[in-house]
Amino acid sequence: HFVRLVPPARLREAVSRDAWRRHVIDYCVTRGLSWESPARNVCDERHYYEQLLLSFRRDKRLFPYHLGEYVCRVLRVTPFAFYCDILVDSMKADSAYDTIPNFTAADIASVIGVGRNEYISIMNEAKSKVLWRVNKGLVRDLLPETPQNCRPRDPSCLNVCVVNLGEVEYRTMSQGEGVVCRMAANHADGVPYGEVDAAAVASLHARGLVWFHVPINASDHVTIPPLEGFVSNKTASASIDPLETLLYQIFVAASESVAVSELAEILDTSVADVQVGLSMACRLGFCKKLAHVDGIRGDQQAHEPSHTARDGEEPRRSTAFVVDAAITGVLMMGALTPEVKKHSVTLFEGGRVYGAGVIDELVRGLESSVELSEGFEGEMRQLGRTSRSMAAVLRCLRAASSTELLRKESIEQLADKEQAERILVRSHDVLVCATGLHGPALPLKDAASSSGSYPTLFGPSPMCITPWINVALYRESGAGPKSIVMPAGTMLTTDNLFRGAAKVLVWRWDDAHTPRTLDPRNVLFEVNAMLQTTAVMVQPIPASPGDADCADCTDCADCASPVFVPLPFARNRNGSVDAFKETDGKKISIGVSSNVEGALGAMGLLHNVGYVSFLPPVPGGDDFVPLGVALGIPVSLHPGLCEAVCERLTATSFLNPEALSRQRQDCANLDGRIRDVSRHFAARDGWPQNVACV
């Protein structure tokens, strides 16, 4: 790094030399750089590190372990003293525990032994004292006097380093302590914890005479186990620390088959920064170094026996099942077993859950949750349904591939789409999405332009998350409900079209996973509000299948409710098609015309994953009317539908090479059909007769 000692010529009139130096120091401190950076050109070493510690303490950032050579060895500042100062500052300001960032809170709990309950207890005790109002500093006396982790949770990854000792300190040591200090001083990175006396190390550590260093080499491989001891404090202060942001990125991108240097390339950051992040993650117990790496891809190294393909046997593939925060939240709320609670928290905070043993444990926990949820009523029943569906999905995928759970938001929170794409491409062969995922589609290339090494997607592409996919189905099949497509900025001026309708479905172009159901009396207000920001497709649904003006129907909305046909598509021997009712999930048989089946084939949907929604037949008709297509596995609907999708996937061997090749071709075909429909919208030619354009 290079920095000018004075501002550039163009800035000299606006920025003084002193202001320029302060900006340089702030720049280096914010990024946690060592003094061997641009900072060395503008201040002395001791001043810089003192400013860094003050800034880190003010922002409640993680202790700068990576700068231990000066902070710990020379300044003799310990993590225990640093975190005690943070706690005292927070308590004196009467701040809530949630104001402490997640990883900082986790390290405080590890070093000092003060978690949420202890923090609240200390605050209550301090406020009960008479002198609290005039001397809030008394909270320091209520904190522990010595560090808690004198014996770390994973000594195998630690090195013991010694501070600059005074002569008196050295002479008063025991013989064993002296041996430890001499051995640590003779090694640049300290001595491995396993080579010294643990009792002597604990005594020295309690007195602040040694500190622990977690060395990470560029060739090391790591694994991310289920997060235990993680503290969930949602606070805006967390974004101040770049290290916390990097740790979340590591949770998503790290894999046993990826070396540290390769991980840095995927994250598009320096190897040194990734080493700092992994060192902190290992220290907190959120990451583990692997002793031996055999090159097996995916989660087979540290979590399951290696699986080598025999002659004629297809190699196991790495498959990620992508869910969102809504599904994760349901799992956390319905965590009736410790296994589900542990892994759902890991999925929510870390963004991933993987490993054969971990997935098997999660499946068992989900199955137990289903049993425990029997008898639940109301909204609580959805907790058991989601657990049952998730167990079915994981069993289906686990039988054919190395499987992990991936939370979609963890990918969206990465620095940019290119970084997210690199992670997905490097880590997975197949991506299977849950239906109804909120937000944009996964950041993947168009199916037509991707190569064979690119992940195969079973879920919506960017082209498939708009109502164009439904319009394409209406066009190919020649069937569908009456629909009105309205561009953003237009206005609906009459509600005559919706008289006699049981309900009105409105599909938004910016969130078309599921339609919004409106009362016909409120259509004008609701639709016009949507049209201010997005295009919509409006569909009036008749009151009943037999009479649009039926006045005797006791539940018109139920009569007009759709049914769901699982994909891959299949007919029964008698030509009927199995479907599941939206209202109660009951399995029924319905009629589906050959034109609709042909349209699904032409669009590449017959063998895809998801479901097609149908409306009851029109008066005088026998076949149900296609309404919409949802791609992915439906875990948030009735479990019977989800299990039917999983059974058909297993029956079609959807992860063998031929099926994957067909899926990539089908995705490219589907995207092309949807593009064609959107082009026809502008030209107004070749448009479905049942769809009107404003």
N, C-alpha and C positions, 0 to 999 in steps of 0.2 A: 504494500500500500504506500502511496505517496500523497502528501498533502502540503500545500504551501504554508510557509511560516506566516505569511501575511495574505490578506484577501487578494484575489485577482484584480487586475487594474480596473476592470469595469465595475467592481463593487467597492473600491476603496472609499468613494465618497459616501456610500450608504452604510458600510459596515466598518467599524473601527477594528484595530488589531486585537484588542482585548475581547470584543464581541466575537470576532472570528475564532479566536482560540476557545472561547466558551462553547461555540457551536461545534467545533471539532471534538471537544471532550464529551459533549452531550451525545454526539453521533456515536462515538466509540462505546460510551457507557450504555446507551440504549441497546446496543447489539451485543453487549457482554464481551467485547474484545479485550485482549490483554494490552498491556502498555506497549508491547512490541507491535504497534500499529501506528496509524497517523498520530495517536496521542503522544508518542514519545517526542514529537517535534514541537509540541506546544506546552508541555508541563513536565515536571519531574515525576518519577515513578511512584513515590509514596503519596504525593498529592492526588494522583490519578486514582489509585486504588481506594483511598479514603473517600473520594467523591463517588466512586462506583458503589461502595458499600452503603453510603448514605442514600443514594438513589434507589438501590435495590431494597433497602429497608423501607423507604417511603412508599414504594409501589408494591410492597409485599411480594417480592419476587423470590424465586428459588435461590438458595445459597449458591454462590459461584464456585462450586467444587472444582471446575476446570481451571480455575485460577489459584488453586491451592498452593502452588509453589511460592507465591508471594503472600496471598491473603492468610493462609494458614501457617506457612513456615516462617515468614518474616514478621507480619503484623500480629501473628498469634491470635487471630480471630477464629473462633470455633463455630460450627453450625449451631451448637446449643446456645451460645451467647447471642448469636445473630437472630435466631428464631425467638428467643426470650424477649429481645427488644421489640420484635414485631408484635408479639402477643401483648406486651405491656402497652405499646402505642395504641393498639386496637381497643384494649380494655379501658384505657384512660379516655379515649374518645367515645366510649360507650357504643362501639360499632358491633353490629351483628356478626356472628361467626361466618355467615355467608359472604361477607366482604373479603374473606381470604380466598385467593384463587385456589383452584382444585389441587394442583400438584404441590403447591406450597403447603396447603393444609395437610396433604398426605405425608409430606416430609416432616412437618411439625409433629404430627402424631407419632411418627417413627422415632424421631430424635428426642422429643421431650415427653411424649406420652399424653399430650393434651389434644383430645378430639372434640367433637361437638358437645357431648355431654359434660366433659370435664370443663370446657370453656364456660358453658352456662353455669355450672356449679360454682366455679371460681368467681364469676361475676356476681352471682347471688350472694356468695359469702362476703365479697368485698363491699357490696352495697349495704349489707346488714351492719357494717361497722360504723361507729359514730364519726370517725375521721374521714369517711369517704368523700364528702363534699369539699373538704379543704386539702386533702392529700390523696389523690387518686393513684399516686405512685405506689401505694401500699400493696397493689395487686402483685408486684414483683415478689413480695414475701410469700405469696400464696402459690407461686409456681414451683415445680420440682427444682431441687438444688443440683442435681447431676443428670447427665444425659441418660436416656433409657437404653439406647442400642449399643451398649458396650460390647455386646456379642451380636454381630449382624445376622440377619436372617439367611443370607447366602454367602458364607465366608469364602467359598471357592473362587469367586470372581474378584475378590478384594486384594489390594496390596496395602501394606502398612507403611506409612511415611512418617518421619520424625521432624519436629519443628527445630528451629535454632535454639539449642539448649544453653542455659547459663551454667557456669561452673558449679554453683551451689546446687542447682537442680540435678546435675549429673552425679554429684558426690552423694546426694541423699537417696539415690535409687537403690533398689535391691539388685542383687547380682543378675537375676533373670531379666529385670527391666533394662539393665545396662546392655545385656546381650541383644535384646530386641532393638534398642536404639542404634547400636553399632551395626547390626545387620541391615537395618533400614537405611542408615546413612551411606552404606557402601553400594547401594543400588539407586540408580537415577530415578526409577519409578517406584521405589519402595520394595519391600520384601513381601512375597506372597504370604497371606494370612496363615495358610496351612503349614508353613515352615517355622513358625515361631510359637512360643508359649502363649496360649489363649488367655490365661489368667493374668500374665504380665501385661499383655496388650490391653485387656480390660481396665487394669489399674491405671496405665498410662493414658488411655483414652478418657477416662473419667476426670483426669487432671488436665486435659487439654494438651498433652505433650506429644500425641500422635494423632494423625488423621487418616482416613481411609480413602484410597484412590481406586477407581474401577477402570483399568486399562482396556481400551477397545482398539483392536488393530483393523486395518483396512480389509484384511482377508477373513475376518471373523464372520461367523453366521450366528443368527439369533432366532429365538422363537418368542411369541407373545402368548403367555398362558392366560387363563381367565383372570380378570382383574379382581384382586382381593385387597382390601384396605384402601380402595379408592374413595375419595371424598367428593361428593357432588355438590359443589358450591357454584351456582350460576351467577357470575358477576362480570361486569364489563371490564374490571381490572385485569382479567385473565388475558385480554388481548394485548396488554402492555408488554408482556414478556414474550419475545420471539421464541424462546425455548419451549414454552408451553404449546405454541402453535406447531412447532416442529415435532413435538412429542405426539400430538394427535395425528400428524401426517405419517409418522413412523408406525403408529398402530395400524393404519390402513394399508401401508405399503410393505411392511417387513414380512419376510418369508424365510423359512429355513434354507431354501435353495438359493437365496440371494445374499451375496456377500455385502459387507458394509460399503465397499467401493461401488458396487452395482446399485445399491440402495440410494447412494448419493446421486448417481446418474439419473435414476428414475425420478427422484425428487427435485432434480435440477438444482442442487445445492452443493456446497463443498464437502469433501470427505471429513474435514475437521469438525464442521458443524454437526454432521451426523454422528460422529464419534462422541461429541459432547452430549447429544440427545440420548444416544443409546447408553452411555455411561450413567446418566441420570435415571433412565428407565430401569436399568439393572439394579441400581442402588435402591430404588423404591420397590423392587420386586415385581414390576410390571413387565419385565423382559428378562430373558435368560440366555446366556451364551451357550452355544452348543460345543461340546468337547470334540465330537467327531462328525464330519459331514461326508456323506457318501454320494452326493449329487442327485439324490432322488427329488423330483419336483413336487411341489405342493406341501401337504401337511403329513407326509408319510414318514419323515425322518424322526422327529422327536415324539410323535404321538401314536404311531402304529408300526407294526413290523413292515419292513420294506417289501414291496410287491413287484416282482420282476416278471414281465410277460414271458410265458413259455411259448414254444412253437405253436402257431395257430391261435394264440390267445391275444386278444386286443389289450393294449396297455390301459391302465386306469387313467381317467381324465380328471382334471381339476375343475370342479363346478362350484360356482357361487350362486346361492339363492339370495336375491336382492329384495329386501323389505324396506319399509320406511319407518319414521319415528312413530307414526300412529299405531302400526302393528307392534312395534317394540314396546310402546307405552301400554298396550293391552296386555302383553306378556308380563310386564312388570307389575301391573295392577292385579293380574291373575296368578301371580307367582305363589302358588299354594305349597310349593316344595322348595327346599333350599337350593336344589340344583337349578331350577328355573329362575329363581331370584338371582343367583350368582351370575348365570350366563346372560340373562336379559340385561343386567346392569353392565356387564362387559360389552354387550352389543350396543347399548345406548351410549356409553362413555367412550369406548375404544373403537367402535364402528365395525368390529369383526368378532366372530366366534368361529374357531376352526380347530381341527384335530379330530382324528377318529374317535379317541376315547372321550373327548369333550362332547362331540355330537351325539354319541351313544348315550352318554350320561344325560344330556339335555332331552333326548327322546324319552328316556325312562322317566325323567321328571315331568315332562309334558303329559305322558300317559297317566302318571299318578295324579296330576292336577285335574285331568278329565274325570277320574274316578271321584276325587274329592269335591268336584263341582256339581255332582249329581244332586238335584233338588234345588239348585239356584233358580231364582225367579227374576223377571224383569231384565234390566240391562246386565245384571251379573251373569246371565246365561251366556252372553257373548264371550265372556272370558273363557268358559269351558269350550265353547265352539272353536275359538281361535286356537286354543291349545291342541284340540283334537286335529284340526286342519294342519297345523304346523308339524305335529308328529307324523302325520301321513306324508307330507311333503318330504321331510327329512329321511324317512324310511325309504321312500321312492328313490331319491337322489343318492342316498348313501349306498344303496344296493348296486349302483352302477358306476360310482365315481368317488373320488376324494372330494368331500363336500365341506363348504363353509357357509356361514351366514354373513351377509354384508349389508350394512345399513346405508341406504342411498344418500342420506344427508352427509355422511362422512366423506363421500366422494365429491359432493357439491361444494363442500367447505374448503377444498384444496385450492392452491394458489391460482390455478388456471385450468382450462379444459385440456390443454396439452399434457399437463402433469397428471391429471385424472386418467386420461387415455393411456398414458404410459403404464400406469399402475394396473389398469384393467387388462391391458394386453400382456404384460409381463407375468401377471399372477394367475390368469385363468384361461382355460380352454373353452369353457361354456359359461354363459351367464343366463340364468333363469330368473325372471322377475315375478313378483307378486302382482296381481291386477290392482289397478287403482292407485298406483304410486303417485304421490303428489309432486308437483314441480316438473321441470323439463325431463326429457328422456336422457338415458345414459349417454355420456359424451363419446360416442363411437362413430366411426366413419360410415358412410353409406354402404349397405350390403353389397351393392354392385361393384364398388371400388375396393373392397377389402380382399385380402389374400387368404389362402388356406390357413396360415398361421394366426390369423386374426380370430378373436373369440367369436364363437357362434352364439347368436342372441335368440333366446326364446322369450320374447316380450316385445313391447312397443318400441319401434324406432321413432325418431323425431317426426317422420311423416305420418305415423299411426296414432299420435296422441291428439289429433284434431278430429272433428266430425267428418272430415273428408273420407275417412275409411268407411263410415256408414253410408255416405252418399255413393261411394264406389260400389258398395254391396247392392244398393237399390238399383243402380244403373246396370250392373251385370245380371241381376236376377229379374229385373222388370217388376219388382214388388217392393213394398215398403209403405209406411204410414205417410199420410199427407204431411208435408214439411215446408217450412218457409225459411230460406237462408237470407240473413240480413247482415250486410257489412257493418263494421263499426262506424259510428257517426250518423247512421240513419235513424229513423224514428218510426215506431209503430203507432198508427193513429186511430185504429179501430179494433174492437174486440169481437166483431161479428163472426169472425172465423171460429171462435172458441165457444159459441153457444151450443149447449147440449153436450159438451165434452165433460167427461168425468174428471179429467185433470189435463194439464198441459206440461209437456216435457220440454225443457230448455237446455240445449247443449252449448256450452261456452267454447270458443276456439282456444282460449288460453288455459282451459282446464276441462277437457272433454272426457275424462275417465268415466264419470257417471253423470247422467243428466240431473238437473234440478227439477223437482216436481212442484208445480205451482197450482194454486186454485185459479180457475178461469176468471174469477172476479178480480184478481190482482195482477193479471198478466201485463196490462199496459204499464203500470208503474214499475214493476220488477224488470221487465224486459228493456224498457227504455233506460233504466239505470245501468243495466249491463252494457247496452250499446254505446255508452259513453266511453268505454275502455276496450271492448272486444266485440268481434263478430259473434253471432249466435245462430243456432238453428232451432226453430220453434215447431213443436209437433202437438196438435190437439188430439187427444186420445178419446175415442168414442166412449159413451157411458156404459155400454154393455155390448157383448159380441153380437147380440141379435137385434137390438133396437136402440138407435142412437138417442132417442128421446124417451127411453124407458123411464116411467115414473114409479114403477112398482119395485125396482131393484133396491134391496136393503143395503147393499154395499157396492155401489157402482165402481168405486176406485179399485176394489178387490177384483171385480169382474174384468177390469181393464189392466190388471197387473201382468207384467211380463213373466215368461218362463225362461229358464236358462238351459241351453243345450251345450254340453261339454265338448271341447275340442281336445284331441283329434276327433273328427266327425265319424260317426258309425251308425249304421241302421241295424235294427233287430231283424230276425228272420222273416217276420211278417211285414216288413217294410216301414214300420213305425220307428220313431226316434225317441230315445229316453230324454226327459227334460226334468228340471227341478223348479218348483214354484217359488217365486220371490217371497211370497208371504210367509210360508211355513216350511219351505225346503222339501216338501213332499215330492217324491218321485212319481212322474206320470209318463204316459206315452202320448206323443202328438204326431200329427202329420206334417211333413216338410216336403214341399214340392221338389221335383227333380231339377227345376230351374234354379232354385236356391242352392241345392247341392252342387250343381254345375258351376254356379257363380263362385262358391267357396273354393272349388278346385281351380278355376281360372285365376283367382286372386292369390292362390298359394296358401289358403287357410285350412284346407282339409286336414293336413298333418301338423298344423301349428298347435300351440299351447294356449288355452284360454277357454272362452265360451262365447256363444252367440245368443243374444236375447231375442225372443219372439213375442209378438202380441197375439191374442186370440184371433181366430179366423174372422173375416168380414162376413156380413150376413150372406147366407147361401153358399159359403165356402167351407172347405174341409181342412185346408192347409193353413198353418199358422203363418203370420206375417213377420218377416225379419225386421228387427228394430235397431240393433247395434252389435258391434264386435268389441270384445275386451280381450286383450292379449296378456298372457301370464297365467299364473296359478292363483285361483281365487281362495285366499285363506280367510278373508274377512266376511264371506257369505256363509251359507249353510254348509256344514262339513260334508254332507252327502255329495254336493257338487264338486268340492275339492277332491274327495276320495275317488270320484268317478274319473276326473282328469288324470290323477296319478295312476290309476289302474290302466287307463288307455296308454299313457306314456310308457309304462312298463311293458305292456303287450306289444307295443310297436318298436321296442328297443331303440328309443329315440337318441341314445348317445353313441350308437355304433357309427363308424365312419360314413357309411352310405346315407344314414338318416341325417347326419350333420351336414353332409354335402347337399342333400335335398333341401334342408332347412335354409341354408345360405342362398340357394337359388330361389326358394319360395319368398324369402325376405326381399331379395332384389326385385322379383316380379311384383310383389305387393307394393313396394315403394313406387315402382314405375306406374302401376295402375292408378295410384293415388295422385301422382303428379299429373297424369293425363286428365283426371277429373278436375283438378284445380285449374288446369289450362282451359278446359271447356267452360268453366264458370265465367272466365273473362270473355270468351267468345260467344257464349250463350248457344252453343250448338252441341248436339249429342247429349242433351241434358235429360235426366230421368223425368218422366211425365208427372210423377207424384211430388216432385220437388219444385217449388216456386222460388224464384230469385227476385229480390228487391233491388 
